[in-house]
Amino acid sequence: MARVLEPEVMDAAGEALAYDELERLLGPILFQGFAESAVNMGVASGRVLDVGTGPGRIAIRIAKLNPALSIDAIDLSRSMLSLAEQNAREQGVGDRVRFLLSDAKRIPFPDRTFDLTVCHNML
């Protein structure tokens, strides 16, 4: 049986909405501990990079857990980033989380820009 690879980018609006809904429902179970661990890694303030942010739910959780952090979150899907911006506004952290269209293979920041980098559920 031939292996079928998943697409590199989940950019269709319907796919992004379905993924966002899954993250919304399962986020408290799947992501809260990850976000708490990230915040507890000893970075009290500074900049965080979230690679492959999808609909932004982890970046948003980190921003809510520590208001002293400024977060840049990148993804290759415009549909995901649109949802992420909406989610951040709805959660009251839209001013501290910046979402950027970028390929994780070519991160558009110089070395040592960030105090912490996170990546969850991205292959």
C-alpha positions as CSV (number, residue, x, y, z in Angstrom):
1,M,0.0,0.0,0.0
2,A,1.4,3.4,-1.0
3,R,1.8,6.0,1.7
4,V,-0.4,9.1,1.2
5,L,1.3,12.2,2.5
6,E,-0.7,15.0,4.2
7,P,-0.6,18.4,2.5
8,E,2.0,20.7,3.9
9,V,-0.4,23.5,4.4
10,M,-4.0,23.3,5.6
11,D,-5.1,26.4,3.7
12,A,-8.7,25.8,2.6
13,A,-11.1,27.8,4.7
14,G,-13.2,24.7,5.6
15,E,-10.2,22.8,6.8
16,A,-9.0,25.7,8.9
17,L,-12.5,26.2,10.5
18,A,-12.7,22.5,11.3
19,Y,-9.3,22.4,12.8
20,D,-10.0,25.6,14.8
21,E,-13.2,24.0,16.2
22,L,-11.3,20.9,17.2
23,E,-8.7,23.0,19.0
24,R,-11.4,25.1,20.6
25,L,-13.1,22.0,22.0
26,L,-10.0,20.0,23.0
27,G,-7.7,23.0,23.8
28,P,-8.2,22.9,27.6
29,I,-7.2,19.2,27.6
30,L,-4.5,19.2,24.9
31,F,-2.8,22.7,25.1
32,Q,-3.2,24.1,28.6
33,G,-0.4,22.0,30.0
34,F,1.9,22.7,27.1
35,A,1.3,26.5,27.4
36,E,1.8,26.4,31.2
37,S,5.1,24.4,30.7
38,A,6.3,27.0,28.2
39,V,5.5,29.9,30.5
40,N,7.2,28.1,33.4
41,M,10.5,27.6,31.5
42,G,12.0,30.7,33.2
43,V,11.2,33.4,30.7
44,A,9.4,36.0,32.8
45,S,9.3,38.7,30.0
46,G,10.4,39.1,26.5
47,R,9.6,37.7,23.1
48,V,8.1,34.3,22.2
49,L,7.9,32.7,18.8
50,D,5.2,30.2,18.1
51,V,6.0,28.1,15.0
52,G,3.1,26.6,13.1
53,T,0.6,28.5,15.2
54,G,-2.5,27.3,13.2
55,P,-5.5,29.1,14.7
56,G,-3.3,30.6,17.4
57,R,-4.7,28.9,20.4
58,I,-1.4,28.1,22.1
59,A,0.0,31.6,21.4
60,I,-3.1,33.1,22.9
61,R,-2.9,30.8,26.0
62,I,0.7,31.8,26.6
63,A,-0.2,35.5,26.2
64,K,-3.0,35.1,28.7
65,L,-0.8,33.2,31.2
66,N,1.9,35.8,31.1
67,P,1.0,39.4,30.0
68,A,4.7,40.4,30.1
69,L,5.4,38.3,27.0
70,S,5.1,39.6,23.4
71,I,4.4,36.8,21.0
72,D,5.1,36.4,17.3
73,A,3.2,33.5,15.8
74,I,3.9,32.2,12.3
75,D,2.1,29.8,10.0
76,L,2.0,29.1,6.2
77,S,-1.8,29.1,6.0
78,R,-3.6,32.4,5.4
79,S,-6.8,30.8,6.5
80,M,-5.4,29.7,9.8
81,L,-3.8,33.2,10.4
82,S,-7.1,34.9,9.7
83,L,-8.8,32.7,12.4
84,A,-5.8,33.2,14.8
85,E,-6.2,37.0,14.5
86,Q,-9.9,36.7,15.2
87,N,-9.3,34.4,18.1
88,A,-6.7,36.7,19.7
89,R,-9.0,39.7,19.5
90,E,-11.9,37.7,21.0
91,Q,-9.6,36.6,23.9
92,G,-8.4,40.1,24.5
93,V,-4.7,39.6,23.5
94,G,-4.8,40.9,20.0
95,D,-2.4,43.7,21.0
96,R,0.3,41.3,22.2
97,V,0.2,38.5,19.7
98,R,1.3,39.2,16.1
99,F,0.5,36.7,13.4
100,L,2.7,36.4,10.4
101,L,2.6,34.4,7.1
102,S,5.8,32.5,7.1
103,D,7.3,29.2,6.3
104,A,8.8,27.4,9.3
105,K,11.7,26.4,7.1
106,R,12.6,30.1,6.6
107,I,11.8,31.9,9.8
108,P,12.0,35.7,9.0
109,F,13.8,36.8,12.1
110,P,17.5,37.0,13.0
111,D,19.1,34.5,15.4
112,R,18.6,35.3,19.1
113,T,15.5,37.5,18.5
114,F,13.4,35.3,20.8
115,D,13.7,34.4,24.4
116,L,11.5,31.3,23.9
117,T,10.4,29.3,20.9
118,V,7.5,26.9,20.9
119,C,6.1,24.5,18.4
120,H,3.2,22.1,19.0
121,N,1.5,19.5,16.6
122,M,3.5,20.4,13.6
123,L,5.3,17.9,11.5
